[in-house]
Amino acid sequence: MAARADSPRKRHALELFSGLPAHYGRMGAMLSFGQDPRWRRTLVQAIAPQPGERVLDVATGTGLVAFELAHRGCEVVGVDQSEAMLAGARAALERRPSLAHRVRFIRGEAEALPFEDGEFDALTFTYLLRYVDDRMATMRELARVVKPGGRIGMVEFGVPSAPALRVAWRVHTRAALPAVGSLVSGAWREVGRFLGPNIEQLHEHEPDLARLWEAAGITDVRQRGMSFGAGLVMWGTAG
Ligand SMILES: C[S@@+](CC[C@H](N)C(=O)[O-])C[C@H]1O[C@@H](n2cnc3c(N)ncnc32)[C@H](O)[C@@H]1O
């Protein structure tokens, strides 16, 4: 399926991720002080995947969550709109031949998933909602492909609420991230410049993400702040 470059936000996301796959896992861990691998593991635990279940990982990127799920015996489909990130995922899968029969990566958009209603036992997505124009419609589309009673979970960045930690987070995102990104590449410089303000905008516009999930028909929504609020893991049940 061809990606639709139909809004400035989508065009920016496609451009941004076209230059990132090479060092994605290491950079993500470094920029989050080694925390984001732990957030992904918490997500996978929260949706309690069982061996043999079909799980869709949306915005799979280089497949970091997809591989965690496959290690637990799930049949995983990873979807992403960026061919560059998917190329990174497929290269990583080649380095893990024992998982090859359980994981496949395909191009697709979260806004219009190429699947039937209720095809999956569970669904995960990571760092997606800042890149879509219509979050409610996207949440409904994610919920659509999960069978009733199936689990849905996400990881997103948060902003610490304690004043001193919020100041430290601002310094980290406004000074350290751009500086470290600049040392790596132009693409990572752009990530460093963009990420902090973009995370704050998400939480200003959507101060209650759990309500958004509920309005999309997801029930029993729970959340856990991670690393003093710098990470957010949320999960619930498809209606
Ligand atoms: C920060 S990366 C997260 C990758 C991975 N899930 C992880 O755990 O690190 C965000 C990913 O979302 C993808 N993405 C952004 N908007 C999307 C959309 N509308 N549909 C599908 N993928 C999207 C990007 O291409 C990128 O690979």
Ligand as a Chemical Component Dictionary entry (heavy atoms), coordinates in Angstrom:
data_LIG
# 
_chem_comp.id                   LIG 
_chem_comp.type                 NON-POLYMER 
_chem_comp.pdbx_formal_charge   0 
_chem_comp.three_letter_code    LIG 
# 
loop_
_chem_comp_atom.comp_id 
_chem_comp_atom.atom_id 
_chem_comp_atom.alt_atom_id 
_chem_comp_atom.type_symbol 
_chem_comp_atom.charge 
_chem_comp_atom.model_Cartn_x 
_chem_comp_atom.model_Cartn_y 
_chem_comp_atom.model_Cartn_z 
_chem_comp_atom.pdbx_ordinal 
LIG C1  C1  C 0  9.355  6.550 17.302 1  
LIG S1  S1  S 1  9.048  5.294 16.128 2  
LIG C2  C2  C 0  8.591  3.927 17.164 3  
LIG C3  C3  C 0  9.140  2.622 16.651 4  
LIG C4  C4  C 0  8.958  1.423 17.555 5  
LIG N1  N1  N 0  7.571  1.083 17.718 6  
LIG C5  C5  C 0  9.605  1.560 18.912 7  
LIG O1  O1  O 0  9.178  0.903 19.836 8  
LIG O2  O2  O -1 10.559 2.281 19.077 9  
LIG C6  C6  C 0  7.487  5.761 15.488 10 
LIG C7  C7  C 0  7.126  4.962 14.245 11 
LIG O3  O3  O 0  5.797  5.286 13.899 12 
LIG C8  C8  C 0  5.708  5.234 12.489 13 
LIG N2  N2  N 0  4.490  5.948 12.119 14 
LIG C9  C9  C 0  4.211  7.252 12.323 15 
LIG N3  N3  N 0  2.981  7.539 11.896 16 
LIG C10 C10 C 0  2.456  6.382 11.414 17 
LIG C11 C11 C 0  1.204  6.041 10.835 18 
LIG N4  N4  N 0  0.258  6.954 10.682 19 
LIG N5  N5  N 0  1.000  4.761 10.465 20 
LIG C12 C12 C 0  1.977  3.827 10.602 21 
LIG N6  N6  N 0  3.189  4.100 11.136 22 
LIG C13 C13 C 0  3.429  5.360 11.544 23 
LIG C14 C14 C 0  6.996  5.868 12.027 24 
LIG O4  O4  O 0  7.284  5.559 10.688 25 
LIG C15 C15 C 0  7.979  5.257 13.019 26 
LIG O5  O5  O 0  8.545  4.082 12.527 27 
# 
loop_
_chem_comp_bond.comp_id 
_chem_comp_bond.atom_id_1 
_chem_comp_bond.atom_id_2 
_chem_comp_bond.value_order 
_chem_comp_bond.pdbx_ordinal 
LIG C1  S1  SING 1  
LIG S1  C2  SING 2  
LIG S1  C6  SING 3  
LIG C2  C3  SING 4  
LIG C3  C4  SING 5  
LIG C4  N1  SING 6  
LIG C4  C5  SING 7  
LIG C5  O1  DOUB 8  
LIG C5  O2  SING 9  
LIG C6  C7  SING 10 
LIG C7  O3  SING 11 
LIG C7  C15 SING 12 
LIG O3  C8  SING 13 
LIG C8  N2  SING 14 
LIG C8  C14 SING 15 
LIG N2  C9  SING 16 
LIG N2  C13 SING 17 
LIG C9  N3  DOUB 18 
LIG N3  C10 SING 19 
LIG C10 C11 SING 20 
LIG C10 C13 DOUB 21 
LIG C11 N4  SING 22 
LIG C11 N5  DOUB 23 
LIG N5  C12 SING 24 
LIG C12 N6  DOUB 25 
LIG N6  C13 SING 26 
LIG C14 O4  SING 27 
LIG C14 C15 SING 28 
LIG C15 O5  SING 29 
# 
